Structures are given as C-alpha cells and as structure tokens.
Amino acid sequence: MDQPLTIAGRSFRSRLMVGTGKYSTFAQMKEALDASGAEIVTVAVRRVNLDRREESLLDYIDLDRYFLLPNTAGCHTADEAVRTARLARAAGLSNWVKLEVIPDDGTLLPDPVATVEAAKQLVKEGFVVLPYTTDDHTVARRLVEVGCATVMPFGSAIGTGQGLESPERLQRVIEAVDGRVPVVVDAGIGAPSDAALAMELGADAVLINTAIAKADDPVVMAKAMAYAVEAGRLGRLAGRIRKSSVASPSSPTQGLVGEATS
C-alpha cells in the first residue's frame, strides 16, 4: 500500500499538482481541474483579483475541494518574491507559497541564489515554502537546510514541453534530498510519458500547467496526466527489472517440441 503525499504535515491523495494559467476560459480551467483529480492548485498572486469585485479565477476554484497554493510568478528578485508572499498571506490566500524568483523573462530559469535567500526569509516568517529551482543537487540540499517544505526542480524550461532534459540530474537531486522532503518535478513536462518517467525516477509528485492548458483537449489531457502519475508511481514502487545487454528468453528452453529426451 502506498503512503499519501505529505507536505509540512498535511497529506494529499493525488501526486499531481496543477496550475491555472493559459486556459482559454475559466470554465475550461475548472473542467480540467476536475478531470485531473488534483488536490493542490497553484495560482499566481499577480493574476488574482484579491478584492473579488470583478470576476476572478478564484470564482471557479472550489476552495472546499482544492488546496490553494499561491505562487510568486513574475517576481525578478528575492525582495519582490517575499513581498508578494506577504501580500498573499495578508489577503487570506495562504501561508503556503510556491516560491519563484525568475530574473530573466526570456529563459524563465530560476535564480538559485535569490531563491535560497528568499526561502530563508520566508521560512523565518512562518511560511511553508515550496521553491521552484534548478536541477542542481547542491541547491536542492541548501533549500532543505534552510527549511523548505519541498524541493521543486524543473524538468526543462517553463512552457517548453521538452520533457525531462536530464533524468540523471533529477536523480541526483532526489538522492541528495534523500526523503527529507518531497521532490516535485515542476516545469517542462509535455506529455503523460514525461510525467510517468519523473515518477519512475523517484519524484514524489509533479506540477503541470502548460501541457494540460494548451493541449488540444485540456480536459482529456488532465485525465491522461492523472493516469500517468499514478502509473509512474506504481512502477517505482514495484521496482523495474535491471537493464541487460544480453537477451534473456521469457519462456523456459527445456522441453521444447522436437527436443530429444532420454
């Protein structure tokens, strides 16, 4: 029997987290969230109408069903990210935050130094911090040391759909974290096979947005991702066979028809 995904003492059945950006409509987003079976839904604080006087994506998210994870998307510095997280908490969204510090809008790659700096400050202020980071195992270890509740390395650059550019580097991150906190592969997943591979490698969960939102049929893709995450997790728990350079028959070679017997 598998154990639930546990982050900062809170348990979740689903190991698929989903984002809320890039959908054609809020209604389509709602359908895809429902189909995904996800429990954790991440929203960019800068996209949320906090006073709720006009239509907001929060109107389409059942907060009794989903756990809301505000993120600091769009923040270029550690100071900006910390201020955005404080704003989200003050507005009553959550004291959990998906930390993103991305200085270059062209590459959308995280700044590891600023991410560690912001994470350290936010943890000190009582936030539950889930940081988006590179696939560098040294940075991952540092994020655990400053008190982050997860480590969230990218598979490839945000929105590219290129899948896992370096499974070996992701494995090193997983090994460096060594079960102290969950490892969540975040960004770059393009197809269900990418999600399954991430789970087979030993990731505890995946976070997916663009691959679902921009699919030809986001609702069907959300369901496909849910199945892929579950299959990859079961495959990891089952334990794959060792790779071999020598072929091995799957049926016994003794007693074949026509074989001489004494």
C-alpha positions as CSV (number, residue, x, y, z in Angstrom):
1,M,0.0,0.0,0.0
2,D,1.3,3.4,-1.0
3,Q,1.5,6.2,1.6
4,P,-0.1,9.6,0.8
5,L,2.0,12.6,-0.3
6,T,2.8,14.5,2.9
7,I,4.0,18.1,2.8
8,A,4.6,20.0,6.1
9,G,2.4,17.5,7.9
10,R,-0.5,17.8,5.5
11,S,-1.5,14.7,3.5
12,F,-2.8,14.5,-0.1
13,R,-4.0,11.5,-2.1
14,S,-3.1,12.9,-5.5
15,R,0.5,13.3,-6.5
16,L,-0.5,15.6,-9.4
17,M,-0.5,19.3,-8.8
18,V,-1.9,21.6,-11.4
19,G,-1.6,25.2,-12.4
20,T,-4.3,27.6,-13.5
21,G,-2.7,29.7,-16.2
22,K,-3.0,29.7,-20.0
23,Y,-6.5,28.2,-20.3
24,S,-8.9,29.6,-22.9
25,T,-11.5,30.3,-20.3
26,F,-12.0,30.0,-16.6
27,A,-14.8,27.4,-17.3
28,Q,-12.3,25.3,-19.3
29,M,-9.8,25.6,-16.4
30,K,-12.5,24.3,-14.0
31,E,-13.3,21.3,-16.1
32,A,-9.6,20.4,-16.4
33,L,-9.0,20.7,-12.7
34,D,-12.0,18.4,-12.0
35,A,-10.6,15.8,-14.5
36,S,-7.1,15.9,-13.1
37,G,-8.1,14.6,-9.7
38,A,-5.5,17.0,-8.3
39,E,-5.9,18.5,-4.8
40,I,-3.2,21.2,-4.9
41,V,-3.9,24.0,-7.3
42,T,-1.4,26.8,-7.8
43,V,-2.3,30.4,-8.7
44,A,-0.1,33.4,-9.5
45,V,-0.8,36.0,-6.9
46,R,-0.4,38.7,-9.5
47,R,-3.3,37.2,-11.5
48,V,-5.7,37.0,-8.6
49,N,-8.3,39.8,-8.1
50,L,-7.8,40.0,-4.4
51,D,-10.8,42.3,-3.7
52,R,-13.1,39.9,-5.7
53,R,-15.2,42.9,-7.0
54,E,-14.8,41.6,-10.6
55,E,-14.8,38.1,-12.0
56,S,-11.8,36.2,-10.7
57,L,-10.3,32.8,-11.3
58,L,-11.0,32.1,-7.6
59,D,-14.7,32.1,-8.5
60,Y,-14.0,28.9,-10.5
61,I,-12.0,27.1,-7.8
62,D,-13.9,25.3,-5.1
63,L,-11.8,26.0,-2.0
64,D,-13.5,23.3,-0.1
65,R,-12.2,20.8,-2.6
66,Y,-8.8,22.2,-3.6
67,F,-5.9,23.4,-1.6
68,L,-4.8,26.7,-2.9
69,L,-1.1,27.3,-3.4
70,P,-0.2,30.9,-4.2
71,N,2.9,31.4,-6.3
72,T,5.2,34.4,-6.8
73,A,5.4,34.1,-10.6
74,G,6.6,37.3,-12.2
75,C,9.0,38.2,-9.4
76,H,12.5,39.0,-10.5
77,T,14.2,39.5,-7.1
78,A,14.2,37.9,-3.7
79,D,12.6,41.1,-2.2
80,E,9.8,41.1,-4.7
81,A,9.0,37.4,-4.0
82,V,9.0,38.0,-0.2
83,R,6.7,41.0,-0.6
84,T,4.3,39.1,-2.9
85,A,4.1,36.1,-0.5
86,R,3.3,38.5,2.4
87,L,0.6,40.1,0.3
88,A,-1.0,36.7,-0.4
89,R,-1.0,35.8,3.2
90,A,-2.4,39.2,4.3
91,A,-5.2,38.8,1.8
92,G,-6.1,35.5,3.3
93,L,-5.0,33.2,0.5
94,S,-2.5,31.0,2.4
95,N,0.7,30.9,4.4
96,W,1.9,28.3,1.9
97,V,3.8,29.7,-1.1
98,K,5.3,28.3,-4.2
99,L,8.4,30.4,-4.4
100,E,9.5,31.6,-7.8
101,V,12.4,34.1,-8.4
102,I,13.0,34.4,-12.2
103,P,15.1,37.3,-13.2
104,D,15.2,36.6,-17.0
105,D,11.8,36.7,-18.8
106,G,13.5,35.2,-21.9
107,T,14.6,31.9,-20.4
108,L,12.3,31.8,-17.3
109,L,15.1,30.0,-15.4
110,P,15.1,30.4,-11.6
111,D,17.8,32.3,-9.8
112,P,19.2,29.8,-7.3
113,V,21.0,32.3,-5.1
114,A,18.0,34.6,-4.8
115,T,15.6,31.6,-4.3
116,V,17.6,30.4,-1.4
117,E,17.8,33.9,0.0
118,A,14.0,34.4,-0.3
119,A,13.3,31.0,1.1
120,K,15.3,31.5,4.2
121,Q,13.5,34.8,4.9
122,L,10.0,33.3,4.3
123,V,10.7,30.3,6.4
124,K,11.8,32.6,9.2
125,E,8.5,34.5,8.9
126,G,6.5,31.3,9.2
127,F,5.7,30.5,5.6
128,V,5.5,26.9,4.2
129,V,7.8,27.3,1.3
130,L,7.7,25.2,-1.9
131,P,10.6,26.5,-4.1
132,Y,10.9,26.2,-7.9
133,T,14.5,25.6,-8.6
134,T,17.1,24.3,-11.0
135,D,18.0,20.6,-11.2
136,D,21.2,21.2,-9.3
137,H,21.5,18.9,-6.3
138,T,23.7,21.3,-4.3
139,V,21.0,23.9,-4.5
140,A,18.4,21.3,-3.5
141,R,20.3,20.4,-0.4
142,R,20.7,24.1,0.5
143,L,16.9,24.6,0.2
144,V,16.2,21.7,2.5
145,E,18.8,23.1,5.0
146,V,17.0,26.5,5.2
147,G,13.7,24.8,6.0
148,C,11.8,24.4,2.7
149,A,8.8,22.0,2.7
150,T,9.6,20.6,-0.7
151,V,12.2,21.0,-3.5
152,M,10.7,21.6,-7.0
153,P,13.4,21.2,-9.7
154,F,12.5,21.8,-13.3
155,G,12.3,19.0,-16.0
156,S,13.1,21.7,-18.6
157,A,12.3,25.4,-19.1
158,I,8.8,26.6,-18.3
159,G,6.3,26.1,-21.0
160,T,8.6,24.3,-23.5
161,G,7.1,20.9,-23.2
162,Q,10.6,19.4,-23.8
163,G,10.1,16.8,-21.0
164,L,13.0,15.8,-18.7
165,E,16.1,17.2,-20.3
166,S,18.4,15.4,-17.8
167,P,16.9,12.5,-15.9
168,E,20.4,11.9,-14.4
169,R,20.5,15.3,-12.8
170,L,17.0,14.9,-11.5
171,Q,18.0,11.6,-9.9
172,R,20.9,13.3,-8.2
173,V,18.5,15.9,-6.8
174,I,16.3,13.1,-5.5
175,E,19.3,11.3,-4.0
176,A,20.6,14.5,-2.4
177,V,17.3,15.3,-0.8
178,D,17.1,11.7,0.5
179,G,13.5,11.7,1.5
180,R,13.8,14.6,3.9
181,V,11.1,16.5,2.0
182,P,9.1,15.6,-1.2
183,V,10.7,16.3,-4.6
184,V,8.2,17.7,-7.0
185,V,9.2,18.0,-10.7
186,D,7.9,21.3,-11.9
187,A,8.0,22.8,-15.4
188,G,8.8,21.3,-18.9
189,I,6.6,18.3,-18.8
190,G,4.9,18.0,-22.2
191,A,3.3,14.5,-22.4
192,P,2.0,11.9,-20.0
193,S,5.1,9.8,-20.7
194,D,7.2,12.6,-19.2
195,A,5.1,12.7,-16.0
196,A,5.3,8.9,-15.7
197,L,9.1,9.0,-16.1
198,A,9.5,11.6,-13.4
199,M,7.6,9.4,-11.0
200,E,9.6,6.3,-12.1
201,L,12.8,8.2,-11.3
202,G,11.6,8.7,-7.7
203,A,9.9,12.1,-7.7
204,D,7.2,12.3,-5.1
205,A,4.9,14.4,-7.3
206,V,4.7,16.6,-10.5
207,L,3.3,20.0,-11.1
208,I,1.8,20.6,-14.6
209,N,0.2,23.6,-16.2
210,T,1.1,24.3,-19.9
211,A,0.9,20.7,-21.0
212,I,-2.7,20.5,-19.9
213,A,-3.9,24.0,-20.6
214,K,-2.5,24.2,-24.1
215,A,-3.4,20.7,-25.2
216,D,-5.9,20.3,-28.0
217,D,-8.3,18.9,-25.3
218,P,-7.2,20.1,-21.9
219,V,-9.8,18.1,-20.1
220,V,-8.8,14.8,-21.6
221,M,-5.1,15.6,-21.2
222,A,-5.7,16.4,-17.5
223,K,-7.1,12.9,-17.1
224,A,-4.2,11.4,-19.0
225,M,-1.7,13.1,-16.7
226,A,-3.5,11.8,-13.7
227,Y,-3.2,8.2,-15.0
228,A,0.4,8.7,-16.0
229,V,1.4,10.0,-12.5
230,E,-0.3,7.0,-10.9
231,A,1.3,4.5,-13.3
232,G,4.7,6.0,-12.8
233,R,4.4,5.9,-9.0
234,L,3.2,2.3,-9.1
235,G,6.1,1.4,-11.4
236,R,8.6,3.0,-9.0
237,L,7.1,1.1,-6.0
238,A,7.1,-2.2,-8.0
239,G,10.7,-1.9,-8.9
240,R,11.8,-2.2,-12.5
241,I,14.0,-5.0,-13.8
242,R,17.7,-4.4,-14.3
243,K,18.8,-3.4,-17.8
244,S,20.9,-6.0,-19.5
245,S,23.0,-6.1,-22.7
246,V,22.2,-9.8,-23.1
247,A,18.9,-11.1,-24.3
248,S,17.1,-13.5,-22.0
249,P,14.1,-15.7,-23.1
250,S,10.9,-15.2,-21.2
251,S,9.9,-18.9,-21.6
252,P,11.9,-21.9,-20.5
253,T,14.1,-23.5,-23.2
254,Q,13.8,-27.1,-21.8
255,G,11.2,-29.5,-23.1
256,L,10.7,-27.8,-26.5
257,V,8.7,-29.8,-29.1
258,G,11.1,-32.0,-31.0
259,E,13.8,-31.9,-28.4
260,A,15.4,-35.3,-27.8
261,T,14.6,-36.9,-24.5
262,S,16.3,-39.8,-22.8
